[in-house]
Amino acid sequence: MTKRTYKFSNSSTDIYLANGISHLKKITNQKATVLLTDEHVYNAHTKRFKGWDTIVLKPGEEFKIQGTVDAVIEQLIEMEADRKTTLIGIGGGVITDITGYVASVYMRGVQFGFIPTTVLALVDASIGGKNGIDVGVYKNMVGVIRQPSFILHDMVFLNSLPQVEWENGFAEIIKHACIKDAKMFAELEKNSLKTYQGRQKSICELIQKNALLKTKVVQKDEFEKGERRLLNFGHTLGHALENQYDLSHGQAIAIGMTYACHISEQLCGFKQTTKVISVLEKYNLPTYAAFDKQKVFNVLKMDKKREKKEMNYVLLEKIGIGVVKSISLKQLEKIIQDL
């Protein structure tokens, strides 16, 4: 098993790249482990859950709420899960978020790990220790930062992934390239979704590159005081759109990145907006959208990146170089109205 260990402020995470769920028994005690997944993953891979205690949740962002957390906790009590129990989330970002959150509050904290099953979860949601739930239209409003003890990559789960979920995950890959890796951006320009779907080696390498890029950023700035903020490129406007307009995370972030490029033109002299847009379109992601600007701004100003009357907004100087600019809410409201 190829294992890499990453140390954080008060814990460490083992990442097992390109392994199988069959290795799970070597990592955790099966008798003291509860798996958490959703109906989509469970129905597509039922055999893989044989012999494990499993809690199966309804799929979708609308279930990433306190009610689901309460239901999971009640099931854990019924299973007599104790402080020695390990929770393992097997699924996309909703499952990893809920698993990490439940594990952080159940009995004041039990161990947890992830087997991400979507491109989005492999490159983004499972990494960095952000766990939590939505409250109404406010995404991830409640939660904790706590690192999983391990993340296991089993690429076989991608075989049952719907096309729309591939596109969803590539929004985060494009984001990473925009803020940190011009070389990867050039690779994305050259290739297409078909290239990656058709070649196991290519998608494996791309996912590992992204997972390690994000892990290193988080290692340097676990609690988002500086560099980690760059990972929010496209997310400030994107999150405000996502829950109001029934968009997938990737679609909302793609629209958020498009407008962030235009704001970057105004505030940073960014000159490569058309390049970013053509890559987003190449991976079948939306770019421009009509939305109620006032309504979206009202949600956006409650974003966690706000500090008093300023918003820390992630912009681009050029592809591969992201920067965080503090914009007053008043100026930001005007910029959004003018988009």
C-alpha positions as CSV (number, residue, x, y, z in Angstrom):
1,M,0.0,0.0,0.0
2,T,1.4,3.4,-1.0
3,K,1.0,5.6,2.1
4,R,2.0,9.2,2.6
5,T,1.6,10.8,6.0
6,Y,0.9,14.5,6.4
7,K,1.3,16.2,9.8
8,F,-1.0,19.0,10.9
9,S,-1.1,21.2,14.0
10,N,-2.2,18.5,16.4
11,S,-2.8,15.4,14.3
12,S,-1.7,13.6,11.1
13,T,-3.4,12.1,8.1
14,D,-2.3,9.0,6.2
15,I,-3.2,9.2,2.5
16,Y,-3.4,5.9,0.7
17,L,-3.2,6.7,-3.1
18,A,-4.6,4.3,-5.7
19,N,-5.6,1.5,-3.3
20,G,-8.8,-0.6,-2.8
21,I,-11.5,-0.7,-0.2
22,S,-10.3,-4.3,0.4
23,H,-7.3,-2.8,2.2
24,L,-9.6,-1.2,4.8
25,K,-9.3,-4.2,7.2
26,K,-5.5,-3.5,7.4
27,I,-6.2,0.2,8.4
28,T,-9.1,-0.2,10.9
29,N,-10.6,-2.8,13.2
30,Q,-13.7,-4.1,11.3
31,K,-15.5,-4.8,14.6
32,A,-15.1,-1.3,15.9
33,T,-15.9,0.5,12.6
34,V,-19.1,2.1,11.2
35,L,-19.3,3.0,7.5
36,L,-21.4,6.0,6.4
37,T,-22.5,6.2,2.8
38,D,-25.5,7.2,0.7
39,E,-28.0,5.2,-1.3
40,H,-26.3,5.9,-4.7
41,V,-23.0,4.5,-3.6
42,Y,-24.4,1.7,-1.6
43,N,-26.7,0.4,-4.4
44,A,-23.9,0.6,-7.0
45,H,-21.3,-1.2,-4.8
46,T,-23.3,-3.3,-2.3
47,K,-20.8,-6.2,-2.3
48,R,-18.1,-3.9,-1.0
49,F,-20.0,-3.2,2.2
50,K,-20.5,-6.8,3.0
51,G,-19.5,-7.7,6.6
52,W,-19.3,-4.0,7.7
53,D,-21.7,-2.1,10.0
54,T,-23.1,0.5,7.6
55,I,-25.4,3.5,7.9
56,V,-27.0,4.5,4.5
57,L,-28.2,8.1,4.1
58,K,-30.4,9.7,1.5
59,P,-28.2,11.4,-1.2
60,G,-27.9,15.1,-1.9
61,E,-26.9,18.5,-0.5
62,E,-30.4,19.0,0.9
63,F,-29.7,16.3,3.5
64,K,-26.5,18.0,4.7
65,I,-28.4,19.4,7.7
66,Q,-28.7,19.0,11.4
67,G,-31.6,16.6,11.1
68,T,-29.4,14.1,9.3
69,V,-26.6,14.5,11.9
70,D,-29.2,13.8,14.7
71,A,-30.4,10.6,12.9
72,V,-26.9,9.3,12.4
73,I,-26.1,9.9,16.1
74,E,-29.3,8.0,17.1
75,Q,-28.2,5.1,15.0
76,L,-24.7,5.1,16.5
77,I,-26.2,5.0,20.0
78,E,-28.4,2.0,18.9
79,M,-25.2,0.3,17.5
80,E,-23.5,1.0,20.9
81,A,-20.7,2.8,19.2
82,D,-18.2,4.1,21.8
83,R,-15.1,6.2,21.9
84,K,-13.0,3.4,20.3
85,T,-15.3,3.4,17.3
86,T,-14.0,4.7,13.9
87,L,-16.4,6.3,11.5
88,I,-15.6,6.0,7.8
89,G,-17.4,8.2,5.2
90,I,-17.6,6.5,1.8
91,G,-19.1,8.9,-0.7
92,G,-18.9,12.4,-2.2
93,G,-18.5,15.8,-0.4
94,V,-21.8,15.6,1.5
95,I,-20.9,12.2,3.0
96,T,-17.4,13.3,4.0
97,D,-18.7,16.6,5.5
98,I,-21.3,14.8,7.6
99,T,-19.0,12.0,8.7
100,G,-16.3,14.4,9.9
101,Y,-18.8,16.5,11.7
102,V,-20.6,13.6,13.4
103,A,-17.2,12.1,14.4
104,S,-16.1,15.4,15.9
105,V,-19.2,15.8,18.1
106,Y,-20.2,12.2,19.0
107,M,-18.9,11.4,22.5
108,R,-16.8,14.6,22.1
109,G,-14.8,13.1,19.2
110,V,-14.1,9.7,17.7
111,Q,-11.6,8.8,15.0
112,F,-12.7,9.0,11.3
113,G,-11.5,8.4,7.8
114,F,-12.7,8.8,4.3
115,I,-13.0,6.9,1.1
116,P,-14.0,9.6,-1.4
117,T,-16.0,8.2,-4.4
118,T,-16.3,11.3,-6.6
119,V,-13.8,13.4,-8.4
120,L,-14.9,16.4,-6.3
121,A,-14.4,14.5,-3.1
122,L,-11.0,13.0,-4.2
123,V,-9.4,16.4,-5.1
124,D,-11.2,18.7,-2.7
125,A,-14.0,17.8,-0.2
126,S,-12.1,15.0,1.6
127,I,-9.0,17.0,2.2
128,G,-8.3,19.7,4.7
129,G,-10.5,18.8,7.7
130,K,-13.4,21.1,7.0
131,N,-16.5,19.2,8.2
132,G,-20.0,20.6,8.6
133,I,-23.6,21.2,7.5
134,D,-25.7,23.8,5.8
135,V,-28.2,26.0,7.6
136,G,-31.0,27.2,5.2
137,V,-29.3,28.9,2.2
138,Y,-26.0,29.4,4.1
139,K,-23.5,26.7,3.1
140,N,-21.3,25.1,5.7
141,M,-22.4,27.6,8.3
142,V,-21.9,25.2,11.1
143,G,-18.9,22.9,11.5
144,V,-15.4,22.2,12.7
145,I,-11.9,21.9,11.3
146,R,-10.6,18.4,12.3
147,Q,-8.4,16.2,10.2
148,P,-9.3,12.6,9.2
149,S,-6.9,10.0,10.4
150,F,-6.7,8.6,6.9
151,I,-8.0,9.0,3.3
152,L,-8.1,6.0,1.0
153,H,-8.3,6.5,-2.8
154,D,-10.1,3.6,-4.5
155,M,-10.5,4.6,-8.2
156,V,-13.0,1.8,-8.9
157,F,-15.8,4.0,-7.4
158,L,-15.4,6.3,-10.4
159,N,-16.7,3.6,-12.7
160,S,-20.2,4.2,-11.4
161,L,-19.9,8.0,-11.4
162,P,-22.5,9.9,-13.6
163,Q,-21.1,12.2,-16.3
164,V,-22.5,15.3,-14.4
165,E,-20.4,14.3,-11.4
166,W,-17.2,14.2,-13.5
167,E,-17.9,17.7,-14.7
168,N,-18.7,18.8,-11.1
169,G,-15.3,17.6,-9.9
170,F,-13.3,19.2,-12.7
171,A,-14.5,22.7,-11.5
172,E,-12.2,22.2,-8.4
173,I,-9.4,20.9,-10.6
174,I,-9.6,24.0,-12.8
175,K,-9.7,26.2,-9.7
176,H,-6.5,24.6,-8.3
177,A,-4.8,25.2,-11.7
178,C,-5.9,28.9,-11.7
179,I,-4.6,29.8,-8.3
180,K,-1.5,27.6,-8.1
181,D,-0.4,25.7,-11.1
182,A,-0.1,27.2,-14.6
183,K,1.5,24.0,-15.9
184,M,-1.6,22.0,-14.9
185,F,-3.8,24.7,-16.5
186,A,-1.9,24.2,-19.8
187,E,-2.4,20.4,-19.5
188,L,-6.2,20.9,-19.0
189,E,-6.2,23.2,-22.1
190,K,-4.6,20.4,-24.1
191,N,-6.7,17.5,-22.9
192,S,-10.5,17.0,-22.4
193,L,-12.8,15.2,-20.1
194,K,-12.8,12.2,-22.5
195,T,-9.0,12.0,-22.3
196,Y,-9.1,11.6,-18.5
197,Q,-12.2,9.3,-18.5
198,G,-10.6,7.0,-21.1
199,R,-7.1,6.7,-19.5
200,Q,-6.9,5.4,-15.9
201,K,-3.3,6.5,-15.6
202,S,-4.1,10.1,-16.6
203,I,-7.0,10.6,-14.2
204,C,-5.0,8.8,-11.4
205,E,-2.1,11.2,-11.9
206,L,-4.3,14.3,-12.1
207,I,-6.2,13.4,-9.0
208,Q,-3.0,12.7,-7.0
209,K,-1.5,16.0,-8.2
210,N,-4.6,17.9,-7.0
211,A,-5.0,16.1,-3.7
212,L,-1.3,16.8,-2.8
213,L,-1.6,20.4,-4.0
214,K,-4.5,21.0,-1.6
215,T,-2.9,19.0,1.2
216,K,0.2,21.1,1.1
217,V,-1.7,24.4,1.1
218,V,-3.7,23.2,4.2
219,Q,-0.6,22.0,5.9
220,K,0.9,25.5,5.7
221,D,-2.3,27.2,6.9
222,E,-4.7,24.7,8.5
223,F,-7.1,27.3,10.1
224,E,-7.3,29.6,7.0
225,K,-5.4,32.7,8.2
226,G,-3.5,33.2,4.9
227,E,-2.7,31.0,2.0
228,R,-5.5,28.6,2.5
229,R,-8.0,31.4,1.6
230,L,-6.8,31.0,-2.0
231,L,-8.7,27.7,-2.2
232,N,-11.9,29.8,-2.1
233,F,-11.4,31.1,-5.6
234,G,-14.9,31.2,-7.2
235,H,-16.5,30.1,-3.9
236,T,-17.7,33.5,-2.4
237,L,-20.2,34.2,-5.2
238,G,-20.5,30.5,-6.0
239,H,-21.8,29.4,-2.6
240,A,-24.3,32.2,-2.6
241,L,-25.6,31.0,-6.0
242,E,-25.4,27.3,-5.2
243,N,-28.2,26.9,-2.7
244,Q,-30.5,29.6,-4.2
245,Y,-30.5,28.3,-7.7
246,D,-30.3,24.5,-7.4
247,L,-26.9,24.3,-9.0
248,S,-24.3,21.6,-8.4
249,H,-21.2,22.7,-6.4
250,G,-19.1,22.6,-9.6
251,Q,-21.5,24.6,-11.7
252,A,-21.9,27.3,-9.0
253,I,-18.1,27.5,-8.6
254,A,-17.5,27.7,-12.3
255,I,-19.9,30.7,-12.5
256,G,-18.2,32.2,-9.4
257,M,-14.7,31.8,-11.1
258,T,-16.0,33.5,-14.3
259,Y,-17.1,36.6,-12.4
260,A,-14.0,36.5,-10.1
261,C,-11.9,36.8,-13.3
262,H,-13.9,39.9,-14.3
263,I,-13.4,41.4,-10.8
264,S,-9.7,40.4,-11.2
265,E,-9.5,42.5,-14.4
266,Q,-10.8,45.5,-12.5
267,L,-8.7,45.1,-9.3
268,C,-5.5,43.2,-10.4
269,G,-5.2,43.9,-14.1
270,F,-5.8,40.3,-14.9
271,K,-5.7,39.7,-18.7
272,Q,-6.6,36.0,-19.2
273,T,-10.3,35.8,-18.6
274,T,-11.1,34.3,-22.0
275,K,-8.6,31.5,-21.4
276,V,-10.2,30.6,-18.1
277,I,-13.7,30.7,-19.7
278,S,-12.7,28.5,-22.6
279,V,-11.3,25.8,-20.3
280,L,-14.5,25.9,-18.1
281,E,-16.6,25.5,-21.3
282,K,-14.3,22.7,-22.5
283,Y,-15.2,20.7,-19.4
284,N,-18.9,21.4,-19.9
285,L,-19.2,23.9,-17.0
286,P,-21.4,27.0,-17.1
287,T,-19.8,30.5,-17.1
288,Y,-22.2,33.4,-17.3
289,A,-25.6,33.3,-15.6
290,A,-28.6,35.6,-15.0
291,F,-29.3,35.9,-11.2
292,D,-30.9,38.3,-8.8
293,K,-27.9,40.3,-7.8
294,Q,-29.3,41.8,-4.7
295,K,-30.6,38.5,-3.4
296,V,-27.3,36.8,-4.0
297,F,-25.3,39.7,-2.5
298,N,-27.5,39.5,0.7
299,V,-26.4,35.8,1.1
300,L,-22.8,36.5,0.0
301,K,-22.3,39.1,2.7
302,M,-22.9,36.5,5.4
303,D,-20.0,34.4,3.9
304,K,-17.5,33.1,6.5
305,K,-14.7,35.0,4.6
306,R,-16.2,38.4,5.7
307,E,-14.4,40.3,8.4
308,K,-16.6,43.1,9.7
309,K,-17.3,45.4,6.7
310,E,-14.7,43.8,4.4
311,M,-14.7,40.6,2.4
312,N,-11.6,38.6,1.7
313,Y,-12.1,37.9,-2.1
314,V,-9.8,35.6,-4.0
315,L,-8.7,37.0,-7.4
316,L,-6.1,36.2,-10.0
317,E,-3.0,38.2,-11.0
318,K,-2.4,35.7,-13.7
319,I,-3.1,32.0,-14.3
320,G,-1.3,30.1,-11.6
321,I,-1.1,33.1,-9.2
322,G,-4.0,33.7,-6.9
323,V,-4.2,36.6,-4.5
324,V,-6.5,37.6,-1.6
325,K,-7.9,41.1,-1.7
326,S,-9.9,42.8,1.0
327,I,-12.8,44.5,-0.6
328,S,-15.3,46.7,1.3
329,L,-18.8,45.3,1.3
330,K,-20.0,48.6,-0.2
331,Q,-17.5,48.4,-3.1
332,L,-18.3,44.7,-3.6
333,E,-22.0,45.3,-3.8
334,K,-21.4,47.9,-6.5
335,I,-19.1,45.5,-8.4
336,I,-21.7,42.7,-8.3
337,Q,-24.5,45.1,-9.4
338,D,-22.3,46.1,-12.4
339,L,-21.4,42.5,-13.4
